[in-house]
Amino acid sequence: LASGTAGPELASSVPDRPTRGNAITDDGATILGWQDDEFGNRFASRWVGGAQEFIVDAAGNNYGEVLGTNSDGSVMWGVSYQYDGTGRGWLYRSGEFLPMGTGGIGRNIQSPVVGATEDGSVAIGIYRDFDQFVQDGWIWTAKKGWMWFSDYLKGQAGKGWSQLIPSAISRDGRYIAGYGINPDGQVQAFVIDFKASGRAQ
């Protein structure tokens, strides 16, 4: 898009229902987000040049909502709402959807992926139990799999901290930013440099 010009509208394929763009590729050609159906369910969608298409797996299942992408759209992440009823996060990399985090059928729990590296080898997310008013952070790596973020940091960083929530990760995985309870019992933001404390991998 030329500087100062309006881009294409994110056309809705369902009359009178909303859409939202949550992420965009570096070239501005692809916008990713969701489309509401007539009942208010969200369907993961992308718009290429303003044309909408749904994002589905090999079985035709739609994955709820795209929350972010890498520079060219080959890696995506988000959270699923409908099919399994769990609000479980997902990561798309190397041509496949990988379920992330945890959920609870019949409970108001979500585990969205909130960030990933450029190659999708590391993903971060938040576990939220809205009924119990509890939240915690987690991380997934291609080498180690899924684990709570505080467990991942043991012996590396975050000594004396609790309820560590990662909310952003650099494209190369060197830095993770977020917030948590510091050793003095206060909510505080943090940035971890894994080059100094043990690179995220």
C-alpha positions in Angstrom: 0.0 0.0 0.0 1.3 3.5 -0.8 1.9 5.8 2.1 -1.2 7.8 3.1 -3.6 5.7 1.0 -6.5 3.6 2.3 -6.2 -0.2 2.1 -8.9 -2.7 1.2 -11.8 -3.3 3.5 -11.9 -6.7 5.2 -15.0 -7.8 3.5 -17.4 -9.9 5.5 -18.7 -13.2 3.9 -21.6 -13.2 6.4 -24.1 -10.4 6.0 -24.2 -7.9 8.9 -21.6 -9.8 10.9 -18.2 -8.3 11.9 -14.7 -9.1 10.9 -11.4 -8.1 12.5 -7.8 -8.0 11.3 -5.3 -8.9 14.1 -2.1 -9.4 12.1 -0.4 -8.4 8.8 2.5 -9.6 6.8 5.5 -7.4 6.2 4.5 -6.7 2.6 1.0 -5.7 3.6 -0.5 -8.1 1.2 -2.1 -10.5 3.7 -4.2 -9.6 6.7 -5.2 -12.3 9.2 -7.9 -12.3 11.9 -11.4 -13.6 12.1 -14.9 -13.6 10.6 -18.1 -13.9 12.8 -20.8 -16.3 11.7 -24.4 -15.6 12.1 -24.3 -16.9 15.7 -21.3 -15.0 16.8 -18.7 -17.8 16.5 -15.3 -16.7 15.2 -13.7 -18.3 12.2 -10.0 -17.9 11.4 -9.7 -15.9 8.2 -7.2 -14.1 6.0 -7.6 -11.5 3.3 -5.3 -11.4 0.4 -5.8 -8.2 -1.7 -9.1 -7.8 0.1 -10.4 -11.3 -0.9 -11.4 -13.4 2.1 -10.6 -17.1 2.7 -11.1 -19.3 5.8 -8.1 -21.0 7.4 -8.8 -24.7 7.9 -6.8 -27.8 8.6 -6.6 -30.9 6.4 -9.9 -32.2 7.8 -11.6 -28.9 7.1 -11.8 -27.7 10.7 -11.5 -24.0 11.3 -9.3 -22.7 14.1 -11.2 -19.9 15.6 -9.1 -16.8 15.5 -5.7 -15.8 14.2 -3.9 -13.6 16.7 -0.5 -13.1 15.0 1.8 -14.1 12.1 5.4 -14.0 11.1 6.8 -11.7 8.3 5.4 -13.7 5.3 2.4 -15.6 6.8 4.0 -19.0 6.8 3.8 -19.1 10.6 0.5 -18.2 12.4 -0.9 -18.5 15.9 -4.1 -18.0 17.7 -6.9 -19.7 19.7 -9.7 -22.1 18.9 -13.2 -21.5 20.2 -15.7 -23.9 18.6 -14.9 -27.4 17.6 -13.3 -28.8 20.8 -14.9 -26.3 23.2 -11.7 -25.7 25.1 -10.4 -22.3 24.0 -7.1 -24.0 23.3 -4.2 -22.2 21.6 -2.7 -23.3 18.3 0.4 -22.8 16.3 0.7 -23.3 12.5 4.2 -24.1 11.3 5.8 -26.3 8.7 2.4 -26.9 7.1 0.6 -28.2 10.1 -1.5 -27.0 13.1 -0.2 -27.8 16.5 -2.5 -27.6 19.6 -1.0 -25.5 22.4 -1.7 -25.1 26.0 -4.6 -26.6 27.8 -8.3 -26.1 28.1 -11.3 -27.4 30.0 -14.5 -28.6 28.4 -17.4 -27.0 30.2 -15.2 -24.5 31.9 -14.3 -21.0 30.9 -10.7 -21.6 30.1 -8.5 -20.3 27.3 -4.8 -20.8 26.5 -4.2 -18.5 23.5 -0.8 -18.3 21.8 0.3 -14.6 22.0 3.6 -14.7 20.1 6.1 -16.9 18.3 9.5 -16.6 16.6 9.9 -16.0 12.9 10.4 -19.7 12.2 7.8 -20.9 14.7 10.3 -22.9 16.8 9.3 -21.1 20.0 5.7 -20.0 21.0 4.5 -18.3 24.1 1.0 -18.1 25.6 -1.3 -17.3 28.5 -3.4 -19.8 30.5 -6.6 -18.1 31.8 -9.3 -19.7 34.0 -12.0 -17.0 34.0 -14.1 -19.0 36.5 -11.3 -19.3 39.1 -9.7 -15.9 38.3 -6.4 -17.6 37.7 -3.8 -17.0 35.0 -0.3 -18.2 34.3 2.2 -18.2 31.4 3.5 -21.0 29.3 6.0 -21.7 26.5 6.4 -24.2 23.8 9.6 -25.0 22.0 10.3 -27.4 19.1 13.0 -29.0 21.2 11.4 -29.3 24.6 7.6 -29.2 24.0 5.1 -27.4 26.2 5.7 -26.3 29.8 4.8 -23.6 32.3 6.9 -20.5 31.7 8.1 -20.4 35.3 9.3 -24.0 35.1 11.1 -23.2 31.9 13.0 -20.3 33.5 14.2 -22.3 36.6 17.9 -22.0 36.8 18.0 -19.4 34.0 16.1 -16.2 35.0 13.2 -15.0 37.1 14.5 -16.1 40.5 12.0 -15.0 43.2 9.3 -14.1 40.7 5.9 -15.8 40.4 3.0 -15.9 38.0 5.2 -15.0 35.1 3.2 -14.1 32.0 5.1 -13.8 28.7 3.4 -11.4 26.3 5.9 -10.7 23.5 8.9 -12.5 21.9 11.4 -11.2 19.5 11.6 -12.8 16.0 14.8 -14.6 16.8 13.7 -15.7 20.3 16.5 -13.8 22.1 14.1 -11.6 24.1 10.8 -12.3 25.9 8.9 -9.6 27.6 6.0 -9.8 29.9 4.9 -9.2 33.5 4.7 -11.0 36.8 4.9 -10.8 40.6 8.4 -9.6 41.6 10.2 -10.7 44.8 8.6 -7.8 46.6 5.1 -9.0 45.8 4.4 -6.3 43.2 3.2 -6.6 39.6 6.1 -5.6 37.4 7.1 -5.9 33.7 10.2 -7.8 32.7 12.4 -8.4 29.7 14.6 -11.5 29.5 17.7 -11.6 27.3 18.3 -15.3 26.6 21.6 -14.6 25.1 22.7 -13.7 28.6 20.6 -16.2 30.6 20.3 -19.2 28.3 18.8 -18.8 24.8 15.1 -19.8 24.3 15.1 -23.0 22.3 
